[in-house]
Amino acid sequence: QVQLVESGGGLVQAGDSLRLSCAASRRTFSDHAMGWFRQGPGKEREFVAGVDWSGGATRYLDSVKGRFTISRDNAENTVYLQMNSLKPEDTAVYYCAAHSQRLALPSINPADFGSWGQGTQVTVSS
C-alpha cells in the first residue's frame, strides 16, 4: 500500500481558494490513478476529482467542474486539488486515495481505491 498524507485544509470564506496537497510515500505512486473524495457532516463519502497516472486524463464531480482542478507531480510524488470559488456546500473532510490497480483510468468508485489518507478538513463559511 501507498502511504498518503493530505495537507492544506482550513477555514475560509465563500469565494476564497484553497489548494490541497497529498504526498505519497513511494515512487510507485506514479503508476496509479489518484482521486480526491470528500465527506460532509451526515453525508456519504463522494467522489470529487480524479486523475490518471500520467496526469493526462481527469474527471470531476459535476458541482465542482470549472472551480476545482486536480493535478499531479510524479517527480514529487504529490497530487493536488486546487479549489477556487469555494461554497459553504464544499465543507467536508477531504481525502486523497490511490487506485488499487496500476495504470487504471480515474474512477469515481471508492471501492477501487486501496490506499487512503487521513483526511483534511475544509470549512467554508458564508
LOZA-262375 format. One record per residue: z, y, x of N, C-alpha, C in turn; residue number from 1. Coordinates in steps of 0.2 Angstrom, whole numbers, plus 5000, padded with zeros to 4 digits. Atoms other than C-alpha are relative to their C-alpha. Layout:
N
<nw:Z&nv:Y&nu:X&caw:Z&cav:Y&cau:X&cw:Z&cv:Y&cu:X&resi:NUM>
...
% end
This chain:
126
<nw:5000&nv:4994&nu:5004&caw:5000&cav:5000&cau:5000&cw:5000&cv:5006&cu:5004&resi:1>
<nw:5000&nv:4994&nu:4996&caw:4997&cav:5018&cau:5005&cw:5006&cv:5004&cu:4997&resi:2>
<nw:4995&nv:4995&nu:5002&caw:5012&cav:5030&cau:5005&cw:4998&cv:5006&cu:4999&resi:3>
<nw:5003&nv:4993&nu:5002&caw:5009&cav:5046&cau:4996&cw:5006&cv:5005&cu:4999&resi:4>
<nw:4995&nv:4995&nu:5001&caw:5019&cav:5062&cau:4996&cw:4997&cv:5006&cu:4998&resi:5>
<nw:5003&nv:4994&nu:5003&caw:5015&cav:5076&cau:4985&cw:5004&cv:5007&cu:5002&resi:6>
<nw:4997&nv:4993&nu:4999&caw:5019&cav:5095&cau:4988&cw:4997&cv:5005&cu:4996&resi:7>
<nw:5004&nv:4994&nu:5003&caw:5015&cav:5112&cau:4981&cw:5002&cv:5002&cu:4993&resi:8>
<nw:4998&nv:4998&nu:5007&caw:5023&cav:5112&cau:4964&cw:5004&cv:5006&cu:5000&resi:9>
<nw:4996&nv:4994&nu:5001&caw:5033&cav:5126&cau:4957&cw:5000&cv:5003&cu:4993&resi:10>
<nw:5000&nv:4996&nu:5006&caw:5037&cav:5138&cau:4943&cw:4995&cv:5006&cu:5001&resi:11>
<nw:5005&nv:4995&nu:5000&caw:5023&cav:5150&cau:4939&cw:4999&cv:5003&cu:4993&resi:12>
<nw:5002&nv:4997&nu:5007&caw:5017&cav:5162&cau:4925&cw:4993&cv:4998&cu:4998&resi:13>
<nw:5007&nv:5001&nu:5003&caw:5002&cav:5159&cau:4914&cw:4995&cv:5004&cu:5003&resi:14>
<nw:5006&nv:4996&nu:4996&caw:4986&cav:5164&cau:4923&cw:5001&cv:4999&cu:5007&resi:15>
<nw:4999&nv:5001&nu:4993&caw:4993&cav:5160&cau:4940&cw:4997&cv:4994&cu:5003&resi:16>
<nw:5003&nv:5006&nu:4996&caw:4987&cav:5147&cau:4953&cw:5005&cv:4997&cu:5004&resi:17>
<nw:4997&nv:5004&nu:4996&caw:4994&cav:5133&cau:4962&cw:4996&cv:4995&cu:5004&resi:18>
<nw:5004&nv:5005&nu:4997&caw:4987&cav:5121&cau:4975&cw:5005&cv:4994&cu:5002&resi:19>
<nw:4996&nv:5006&nu:4999&caw:4995&cav:5103&cau:4975&cw:4997&cv:4997&cu:5006&resi:20>
<nw:5003&nv:5004&nu:4994&caw:4993&cav:5093&cau:4991&cw:5004&cv:4993&cu:4999&resi:21>
<nw:4998&nv:5007&nu:5000&caw:4995&cav:5074&cau:4993&cw:4998&cv:4997&cu:5007&resi:22>
<nw:5001&nv:5003&nu:4994&caw:4997&cav:5067&cau:5010&cw:5001&cv:4992&cu:5000&resi:23>
<nw:5000&nv:5007&nu:5000&caw:4993&cav:5049&cau:5013&cw:5003&cv:4997&cu:5007&resi:24>
<nw:4996&nv:5002&nu:4994&caw:5002&cav:5038&cau:5026&cw:4995&cv:4997&cu:5005&resi:25>
<nw:5004&nv:5004&nu:4995&caw:4987&cav:5029&cau:5034&cw:4992&cv:5002&cu:4999&resi:26>
<nw:5007&nv:4998&nu:5000&caw:4969&cav:5031&cau:5038&cw:4995&cv:4996&cu:4995&resi:27>
<nw:5004&nv:5003&nu:5005&caw:4963&cav:5018&cau:5026&cw:4999&cv:5003&cu:4993&resi:28>
<nw:5000&nv:4996&nu:5006&caw:4966&cav:5031&cau:5013&cw:4993&cv:5002&cu:4999&resi:29>
<nw:5007&nv:4997&nu:5000&caw:4948&cav:5037&cau:5017&cw:4995&cv:4995&cu:4996&resi:30>
<nw:5004&nv:5005&nu:5003&caw:4941&cav:5021&cau:5009&cw:5001&cv:5000&cu:4992&resi:31>
<nw:4998&nv:5001&nu:5007&caw:4949&cav:5024&cau:4992&cw:4999&cv:5006&cu:4996&resi:32>
<nw:5000&nv:4995&nu:5005&caw:4946&cav:5034&cau:4977&cw:5007&cv:5003&cu:4999&resi:33>
<nw:4993&nv:4997&nu:5001&caw:4961&cav:5046&cau:4973&cw:5000&cv:5003&cu:4993&resi:34>
<nw:5000&nv:4997&nu:5006&caw:4967&cav:5053&cau:4957&cw:5007&cv:5004&cu:5000&resi:35>
<nw:4994&nv:4996&nu:5002&caw:4979&cav:5066&cau:4950&cw:5002&cv:4998&cu:4993&resi:36>
<nw:4998&nv:5001&nu:5007&caw:4989&cav:5062&cau:4934&cw:5006&cv:5004&cu:4999&resi:37>
<nw:4995&nv:4996&nu:5002&caw:5002&cav:5071&cau:4925&cw:5004&cv:4997&cu:4994&resi:38>
<nw:4996&nv:5002&nu:5006&caw:5016&cav:5068&cau:4913&cw:5005&cv:5005&cu:4998&resi:39>
<nw:4996&nv:4995&nu:5003&caw:5023&cav:5081&cau:4902&cw:5006&cv:4998&cu:4996&resi:40>
<nw:4994&nv:5002&nu:5003&caw:5040&cav:5081&cau:4893&cw:4998&cv:4996&cu:4993&resi:41>
<nw:5002&nv:5004&nu:5006&caw:5039&cav:5067&cau:4880&cw:4993&cv:4998&cu:4999&resi:42>
<nw:5007&nv:5002&nu:5000&caw:5021&cav:5063&cau:4884&cw:4999&cv:4994&cu:5004&resi:43>
<nw:5003&nv:5006&nu:4996&caw:5012&cav:5048&cau:4891&cw:4997&cv:5003&cu:5006&resi:44>
<nw:5004&nv:4997&nu:4994&caw:5005&cav:5050&cau:4909&cw:4993&cv:5000&cu:4998&resi:45>
<nw:5007&nv:4999&nu:5001&caw:4987&cav:5056&cau:4908&cw:4997&cv:5002&cu:5006&resi:46>
<nw:5004&nv:4999&nu:4994&caw:4973&cav:5057&cau:4920&cw:4998&cv:5008&cu:5000&resi:47>
<nw:5002&nv:4993&nu:5000&caw:4969&cav:5075&cau:4926&cw:4994&cv:5000&cu:5004&resi:48>
<nw:5006&nv:4999&nu:4996&caw:4956&cav:5073&cau:4940&cw:5000&cv:4994&cu:5005&resi:49>
<nw:5001&nv:5005&nu:4995&caw:4949&cav:5060&cau:4952&cw:4994&cv:5002&cu:5005&resi:50>
<nw:5005&nv:4999&nu:4995&caw:4938&cav:5060&cau:4967&cw:4999&cv:4993&cu:5004&resi:51>
<nw:5001&nv:5007&nu:4996&caw:4929&cav:5045&cau:4976&cw:5001&cv:5001&cu:5007&resi:52>
<nw:4998&nv:5000&nu:4993&caw:4931&cav:5040&cau:4994&cw:4997&cv:5005&cu:5004&resi:53>
<nw:5003&nv:4995&nu:4995&caw:4919&cav:5052&cau:5001&cw:5001&cv:5007&cu:4998&resi:54>
<nw:4999&nv:4993&nu:5003&caw:4923&cav:5067&cau:4990&cw:4994&cv:5003&cu:4996&resi:55>
<nw:5006&nv:4998&nu:5003&caw:4906&cav:5067&cau:4983&cw:4999&cv:4999&cu:4992&resi:56>
<nw:5000&nv:5001&nu:5008&caw:4910&cav:5062&cau:4965&cw:5007&cv:5001&cu:4998&resi:57>
<nw:4994&nv:4998&nu:5003&caw:4923&cav:5069&cau:4954&cw:5000&cv:5000&cu:4993&resi:58>
<nw:5000&nv:5000&nu:5008&caw:4929&cav:5068&cau:4936&cw:5006&cv:5004&cu:4998&resi:59>
<nw:4994&nv:4996&nu:5002&caw:4941&cav:5079&cau:4926&cw:5002&cv:4999&cu:4993&resi:60>
<nw:4998&nv:5000&nu:5007&caw:4951&cav:5079&cau:4910&cw:4996&cv:5006&cu:4997&resi:61>
<nw:5004&nv:4995&nu:5003&caw:4941&cav:5090&cau:4898&cw:5004&cv:5007&cu:5000&resi:62>
<nw:4996&nv:4993&nu:5001&caw:4955&cav:5103&cau:4896&cw:5001&cv:5003&cu:5007&resi:63>
<nw:4999&nv:4997&nu:4993&caw:4956&cav:5106&cau:4915&cw:4993&cv:5002&cu:5003&resi:64>
<nw:5007&nv:4999&nu:4997&caw:4937&cav:5107&cau:4918&cw:4999&cv:5008&cu:5001&resi:65>
<nw:5002&nv:4993&nu:4998&caw:4932&cav:5124&cau:4926&cw:5007&cv:5004&cu:5002&resi:66>
<nw:4993&nv:4997&nu:4998&caw:4951&cav:5128&cau:4930&cw:5002&cv:4996&cu:5006&resi:67>
<nw:4997&nv:5004&nu:4994&caw:4956&cav:5113&cau:4942&cw:4994&cv:4998&cu:5004&resi:68>
<nw:5004&nv:5003&nu:4996&caw:4947&cav:5107&cau:4957&cw:5003&cv:4995&cu:5005&resi:69>
<nw:4998&nv:5005&nu:4996&caw:4950&cav:5091&cau:4966&cw:4996&cv:4999&cu:5007&resi:70>
<nw:5004&nv:5001&nu:4994&caw:4945&cav:5089&cau:4984&cw:5005&cv:4996&cu:5005&resi:71>
<nw:4996&nv:5004&nu:4996&caw:4950&cav:5078&cau:4999&cw:4997&cv:5002&cu:5007&resi:72>
<nw:5002&nv:4999&nu:4993&caw:4950&cav:5080&cau:5018&cw:5002&cv:4993&cu:5004&resi:73>
<nw:4998&nv:5007&nu:4998&caw:4949&cav:5062&cau:5025&cw:5002&cv:5001&cu:5008&resi:74>
<nw:4997&nv:5000&nu:4993&caw:4952&cav:5068&cau:5043&cw:5007&cv:5002&cu:5000&resi:75>
<nw:4993&nv:4998&nu:5001&caw:4969&cav:5075&cau:5037&cw:5004&cv:4995&cu:4996&resi:76>
<nw:4997&nv:5005&nu:5005&caw:4972&cav:5060&cau:5025&cw:5004&cv:5004&cu:4994&resi:77>
<nw:4996&nv:4996&nu:5005&caw:4976&cav:5073&cau:5012&cw:4995&cv:5001&cu:4994&resi:78>
<nw:5004&nv:4998&nu:5006&caw:4969&cav:5076&cau:4994&cw:5004&cv:5006&cu:4997&resi:79>
<nw:4998&nv:4994&nu:5003&caw:4971&cav:5092&cau:4985&cw:4999&cv:5001&cu:4993&resi:80>
<nw:5001&nv:4998&nu:5007&caw:4972&cav:5099&cau:4967&cw:5001&cv:5007&cu:5000&resi:81>
<nw:4999&nv:4993&nu:5001&caw:4968&cav:5117&cau:4966&cw:5000&cv:5002&cu:4992&resi:82>
<nw:4999&nv:4998&nu:5007&caw:4974&cav:5124&cau:4949&cw:5000&cv:5007&cu:4999&resi:83>
<nw:5000&nv:4992&nu:5001&caw:4969&cav:5141&cau:4943&cw:5001&cv:5001&cu:4992&resi:84>
<nw:4999&nv:4998&nu:5007&caw:4972&cav:5150&cau:4926&cw:5004&cv:4995&cu:4997&resi:85>
<nw:4995&nv:5005&nu:5003&caw:4987&cav:5139&cau:4923&cw:5002&cv:5002&cu:4993&resi:86>
<nw:4998&nv:4999&nu:5007&caw:4993&cav:5137&cau:4905&cw:5007&cv:4997&cu:4999&resi:87>
<nw:4994&nv:5003&nu:5001&caw:5010&cav:5133&cau:4898&cw:4999&cv:4992&cu:4999&resi:88>
<nw:5002&nv:5007&nu:5001&caw:5002&cav:5116&cau:4892&cw:4999&cv:4996&cu:5006&resi:89>
<nw:5001&nv:5003&nu:4994&caw:4999&cav:5112&cau:4910&cw:5007&cv:4998&cu:5003&resi:90>
<nw:4993&nv:5002&nu:4997&caw:5018&cav:5110&cau:4913&cw:5001&cv:4992&cu:5000&resi:91>
<nw:5000&nv:5008&nu:4999&caw:5021&cav:5092&cau:4919&cw:5002&cv:4999&cu:5007&resi:92>
<nw:4999&nv:5003&nu:4993&caw:5026&cav:5081&cau:4934&cw:4993&cv:4998&cu:5002&resi:93>
<nw:5007&nv:5002&nu:4997&caw:5010&cav:5079&cau:4944&cw:5001&cv:4995&cu:5005&resi:94>
<nw:5000&nv:5005&nu:4995&caw:5007&cav:5063&cau:4953&cw:4993&cv:4999&cu:5003&resi:95>
<nw:5006&nv:5002&nu:4997&caw:4994&cav:5058&cau:4965&cw:5000&cv:4992&cu:5001&resi:96>
<nw:5000&nv:5007&nu:5000&caw:4988&cav:5040&cau:4966&cw:4994&cv:4998&cu:5004&resi:97>
<nw:5005&nv:5003&nu:4996&caw:4977&cav:5029&cau:4977&cw:4997&cv:4994&cu:4996&resi:98>
<nw:5003&nv:5006&nu:5003&caw:4964&cav:5017&cau:4969&cw:5001&cv:4994&cu:5004&resi:99>
<nw:4998&nv:5006&nu:4997&caw:4968&cav:4999&cau:4972&cw:4994&cv:4997&cu:5004&resi:100>
<nw:5006&nv:5004&nu:4998&caw:4950&cav:4994&cau:4976&cw:4996&cv:5005&cu:5005&resi:101>
<nw:5003&nv:4996&nu:4995&caw:4941&cav:5001&cau:4992&cw:4993&cv:5002&cu:4997&resi:102>
<nw:5007&nv:4997&nu:5002&caw:4925&cav:5012&cau:4988&cw:4999&cv:5000&cu:4993&resi:103>
<nw:5001&nv:5000&nu:5007&caw:4928&cav:5012&cau:4970&cw:4998&cv:5007&cu:4998&resi:104>
<nw:5001&nv:4993&nu:5003&caw:4922&cav:5027&cau:4959&cw:5007&cv:5002&cu:4997&resi:105>
<nw:4994&nv:4998&nu:5004&caw:4935&cav:5038&cau:4951&cw:5001&cv:4997&cu:4994&resi:106>
<nw:4999&nv:5003&nu:5006&caw:4944&cav:5030&cau:4937&cw:5005&cv:5004&cu:4996&resi:107>
<nw:4995&nv:4996&nu:5004&caw:4954&cav:5038&cau:4923&cw:5006&cv:4995&cu:4998&resi:108>
<nw:4995&nv:5005&nu:5003&caw:4965&cav:5022&cau:4920&cw:5005&cv:4999&cu:5005&resi:109>
<nw:4994&nv:5001&nu:4995&caw:4982&cav:5022&cau:4929&cw:5001&cv:4993&cu:5002&resi:110>
<nw:4999&nv:5007&nu:4997&caw:4982&cav:5003&cau:4930&cw:4995&cv:4999&cu:5006&resi:111>
<nw:5004&nv:5002&nu:4994&caw:4968&cav:5004&cau:4943&cw:5002&cv:5003&cu:5006&resi:112>
<nw:4997&nv:4996&nu:4994&caw:4979&cav:5014&cau:4955&cw:5006&cv:4996&cu:5002&resi:113>
<nw:4994&nv:5004&nu:4998&caw:4991&cav:5004&cau:4965&cw:5005&cv:5003&cu:5004&resi:114>
<nw:4995&nv:4996&nu:4997&caw:5000&cav:5017&cau:4975&cw:5001&cv:5007&cu:4997&resi:115>
<nw:4998&nv:4994&nu:5003&caw:5009&cav:5032&cau:4968&cw:5004&cv:5004&cu:5004&resi:116>
<nw:4995&nv:4996&nu:4997&caw:5018&cav:5047&cau:4975&cw:5006&cv:5001&cu:4995&resi:117>
<nw:4994&nv:4999&nu:5003&caw:5035&cav:5053&cau:4969&cw:4999&cv:5005&cu:4994&resi:118>
<nw:5001&nv:4995&nu:5005&caw:5028&cav:5067&cau:4959&cw:5002&cv:5007&cu:5002&resi:119>
<nw:4998&nv:4993&nu:4999&caw:5029&cav:5086&cau:4960&cw:5000&cv:5004&cu:4993&resi:120>
<nw:4999&nv:4997&nu:5007&caw:5035&cav:5097&cau:4945&cw:4996&cv:5007&cu:5001&resi:121>
<nw:5004&nv:4994&nu:5001&caw:5023&cav:5111&cau:4939&cw:5003&cv:5003&cu:4993&resi:122>
<nw:4997&nv:4997&nu:5006&caw:5031&cav:5123&cau:4926&cw:4996&cv:5007&cu:5000&resi:123>
<nw:5004&nv:4993&nu:5001&caw:5020&cav:5137&cau:4919&cw:5004&cv:5003&cu:4994&resi:124>
<nw:4997&nv:4996&nu:5005&caw:5029&cav:5150&cau:4909&cw:4995&cv:5005&cu:4996&resi:125>
<nw:5005&nv:4996&nu:5004&caw:5021&cav:5160&cau:4895&cw:5002&cv:5007&cu:5001&resi:126>
% end
